Structures are given as C-alpha cells and as structure tokens.
Amino acid sequence: MAAVPSWLRRAVPDAQGLAGKEVDDIAITAGTAICALDAVVRRQERWAGAWRQRLALAAGAVTVRQAGRVEDEAALRDTVLLTRSGDDVGPAGRMFLGWRRLALRPTEELLTKASIAKVLEDFGHARGDEMVGDLADELRQLAATEGAVGMLTDAFVAVQRCDLPRSVGCWLADALLAQRLGWNHATPLLGGEAALAMSAGKSRRTVTVIAAT
C-alpha cells in the first residue's frame, strides 16, 4: 500500500476540524489526499473491485437514509444478493444498485444520457429526456472548461437547479472526478459524505473538504 504522509493524517483528523481551516490549507490537503488516492487506484490491486463495491454500499445506505427509509447496509446487501435475477429489489435496493453501477461500469459510460437517466430512475427521481439531455450537456461542458473544484461544485449547482437531491450530485461528481483523473472505474467517494455536500452549491470550501476527507 502507498504510505499516507504523517502530516496529512494530522491535518485531517475529521471533516469538521478541517472545515475550520483556511481555504489555501484545505486545498493543499485535498490535493495531497487525492494524489495519494490516485496512486492507490492506479495500482489496480486485486481487492480494488471489492473496495469500490464496499464504498458503494456505504453510499447506498446514506442515500436510503436521506430518502427517509430504514434499510441499513446489511439489509441493502441482503436485498440485492439474495434476490433472484430479474426480481424487483425494491426502492432501497435500486438506490444501492445505482451506486454499484457507478463502481462497476467503465468510467467513459457513466455520464451518457442513458446512464444519467438510469441513475435518476434508480434514485426515484426520473425526469424527461429534455432535462436529462440538458444535464448531460452541462456536465460535459463543466468537464471541459472548469478546474477540479469548480467542476465538482458546479455539478452540485446543476443538480440543485434541476430540483434533484444531493445524492445525485454526489454520484455525478464521483463520475466527473474519475474521468478527470483518468481512472478506469469510478470510486464512490462522495456518496458517504452526502451530508457535507448539502452546501456545496454555496461554498467551494465544502467540496474541497469532502475531497480531502
């Protein structure tokens, strides 16, 4: 495993402590954290797929709680794994499957119109073709013109403007980050921090804190 610098461990005891620091300090910490993470992801260890799916399960549980449901990680796992192929896994199970798709599908397939429409359906927020197309076009433009933090922040802004929940913003931001870093598969990083992402549309500091933690 790649070693994490000791100063970085001290700098990020928790997200709340980091949030109180100056933006420049947060940016340096976030950049270093992403660099260390990038080194791990690019090694493509044999356990990487299981790690991504474990993060997807955690993100699914957060999304389910935000939707007002009671299923925890164990219930989500059993719902999906113990359901026969083709059977309906229910609303909570579909939310988990949306995050699993992020972790399992090739990165270049994640932000197509079809993929975005599917994740909105999984999260219980299906929208018409025109809105999905506009959102896909906006994300494509952000990826081409914005820096990393601006890209992630503006993705949350776009989601809020479409009256979609912040869990969708986390999914899309994870996909954008994976594309920006050139990863073969996205890693569900932001879904477990969706509560922090709530104010991302108002503050770039919040998104940078999420990246660092």
Secondary structure, 3 states (H helix, E strand, C coil): CCCCCHHHHHHCCCHHHHHCCCHHHHHHHHHHHHHHHHHHHHCCCCCHHHHHHHHHHHHHHHHHHHCCCCCCHHHHHHHHHCCCCCCCCHHHHHHHHHHHHHHHCEHHHCCCHHHHHHHHHHCCCCCCHHHHHHHHHHHHHHHHHCCHHHHHHHHHHHHHHCCCCHHHHHHHHHHHHHHHHCCCECCCCCHHHCCHHHHCCCCHHHHHHHHHC
